[in-house]
Amino acid sequence: MKNSYRYILFSAWTLIMLFFLLAPSSMVSKGTGFWSNIPHFDKVVHATIFAIFSFLLINSIRIEKKRKKAITKTIIISILFAFTTELLQLASSSITSRSFETMDIIADITGAIIGVLAYNFIYINSNKNGFKCFKKIFFE
């Protein structure tokens, strides 16, 4: 029960992602002000949410698996989740005005890899002074 917060956090993040990825496009802001001027900003958003997704996922499954197996499992699940969300967007396109975009999948996979790399970096450096706070939060 000690580590259940990891599963709860990952599950909550996944539900939030599903809401924003599958909600009708009219419900999701396209960015305002400065953000609306950045070309392909939606790809940055995709990469960011999938980086968080994979970070939280590997943190949840690493408890039960060895780190290398957890990395492999996280990448596979993230790729499958990216494809699934795009297919769901395609299937619901008449209702949500969303579409299947290959570049979204590429951004999602890129973000997932960044999340795993960030997790690994923090994991490897968790005993060093600047990262001791992460050790207590994520690795104990």
C-alpha positions as CSV (number, residue, x, y, z in Angstrom):
1,M,0.0,0.0,0.0
2,K,3.0,2.2,0.6
3,N,3.5,2.8,-3.2
4,S,-0.1,3.0,-4.2
5,Y,0.2,6.8,-4.7
6,R,2.3,6.0,-7.8
7,Y,-0.5,4.0,-9.4
8,I,-3.1,6.6,-8.4
9,L,-1.0,9.4,-9.9
10,F,-0.3,7.4,-13.1
11,S,-4.0,6.5,-13.5
12,A,-5.2,10.1,-12.9
13,W,-2.7,11.4,-15.5
14,T,-3.8,8.8,-18.0
15,L,-7.5,9.8,-17.5
16,I,-6.6,13.5,-17.9
17,M,-4.7,12.6,-21.1
18,L,-7.6,10.6,-22.5
19,F,-10.0,13.5,-21.8
20,F,-7.8,16.0,-23.7
21,L,-6.8,13.7,-26.5
22,L,-10.3,12.5,-27.2
23,A,-12.4,15.5,-26.4
24,P,-14.0,17.4,-29.3
25,S,-11.5,19.8,-30.7
26,S,-13.8,22.7,-29.9
27,M,-13.4,22.0,-26.2
28,V,-9.6,22.1,-26.3
29,S,-7.8,25.4,-26.5
30,K,-5.5,25.8,-29.4
31,G,-3.3,28.2,-27.4
32,T,-3.5,31.9,-26.9
33,G,-1.0,34.7,-26.9
34,F,2.6,33.7,-27.1
35,W,1.8,30.0,-27.4
36,S,-0.3,30.4,-30.5
37,N,2.7,31.8,-32.4
38,I,4.8,28.7,-31.9
39,P,4.7,26.6,-35.1
40,H,3.5,23.0,-34.3
41,F,3.0,23.8,-30.7
42,D,0.5,20.9,-30.4
43,K,3.4,18.5,-31.1
44,V,5.3,20.0,-28.1
45,V,2.2,19.4,-26.0
46,H,1.9,15.8,-27.3
47,A,5.6,15.2,-26.4
48,T,5.2,16.8,-23.0
49,I,2.2,14.8,-22.0
50,F,3.7,11.5,-23.1
51,A,7.0,12.4,-21.3
52,I,5.0,12.7,-18.1
53,F,3.0,9.6,-19.0
54,S,6.1,7.4,-19.5
55,F,7.8,8.9,-16.4
56,L,4.9,8.0,-14.2
57,L,4.4,4.6,-15.9
58,I,8.0,3.5,-15.4
59,N,7.9,4.8,-11.8
60,S,4.9,2.6,-11.2
61,I,6.1,-0.6,-12.8
62,R,9.8,-0.3,-11.8
63,I,8.7,-1.4,-8.3
64,E,7.8,-4.9,-9.6
65,K,10.3,-5.2,-12.4
66,K,14.0,-4.7,-12.9
67,R,14.8,-1.3,-14.4
68,K,15.7,-2.6,-17.9
69,K,12.5,-4.6,-18.2
70,A,10.6,-1.6,-16.9
71,I,12.1,0.6,-19.6
72,T,11.2,-1.9,-22.3
73,K,7.7,-2.3,-21.0
74,T,7.2,1.4,-20.7
75,I,8.3,2.2,-24.2
76,I,6.1,-0.6,-25.6
77,I,3.0,0.5,-23.6
78,S,3.6,4.2,-24.6
79,I,3.9,3.4,-28.3
80,L,0.7,1.3,-28.1
81,F,-1.1,4.0,-26.2
82,A,0.0,6.6,-28.8
83,F,-1.4,4.5,-31.6
84,T,-4.5,3.7,-29.7
85,T,-5.4,7.3,-29.0
86,E,-4.8,8.3,-32.6
87,L,-7.0,5.4,-33.8
88,L,-9.7,6.5,-31.3
89,Q,-9.5,10.0,-32.7
90,L,-9.9,8.7,-36.2
91,A,-12.9,6.5,-35.1
92,S,-14.6,9.4,-33.4
93,S,-13.7,12.0,-36.0
94,S,-17.3,12.7,-37.1
95,I,-18.2,13.6,-33.5
96,T,-14.9,15.2,-32.2
97,S,-13.5,16.8,-35.4
98,R,-10.2,15.1,-34.6
99,S,-8.1,13.1,-37.1
100,F,-5.3,10.6,-37.2
101,E,-1.9,12.3,-37.4
102,T,1.3,10.4,-37.9
103,M,3.3,13.4,-36.6
104,D,1.3,13.2,-33.3
105,I,2.4,9.6,-32.9
106,I,6.0,10.6,-33.6
107,A,5.7,13.4,-31.0
108,D,4.2,11.0,-28.5
109,I,6.9,8.4,-28.9
110,T,9.6,11.2,-28.7
111,G,8.0,12.4,-25.5
112,A,7.9,8.8,-24.1
113,I,11.6,8.4,-24.8
114,I,12.3,11.7,-23.1
115,G,10.3,10.7,-20.1
116,V,12.2,7.4,-19.8
117,L,15.6,9.2,-20.2
118,A,14.6,11.7,-17.6
119,Y,13.6,9.0,-15.2
120,N,16.9,7.1,-15.8
121,F,18.9,10.3,-15.3
122,I,17.2,11.0,-12.0
123,Y,17.4,7.3,-10.9
124,I,21.1,7.1,-11.6
125,N,21.8,10.5,-9.9
126,S,19.4,10.0,-7.0
127,N,22.2,9.6,-4.4
128,K,23.8,12.9,-5.4
129,N,23.2,16.0,-3.4
130,G,20.9,17.8,-5.9
131,F,18.8,14.8,-6.5
132,K,18.3,13.4,-3.0
133,C,14.7,14.8,-2.8
134,F,13.8,12.8,-5.9
135,K,15.1,9.6,-4.3
136,K,12.7,9.9,-1.4
137,I,9.8,10.8,-3.7
138,F,10.3,8.3,-6.5
139,F,12.6,5.5,-5.4
140,E,11.8,4.6,-1.9
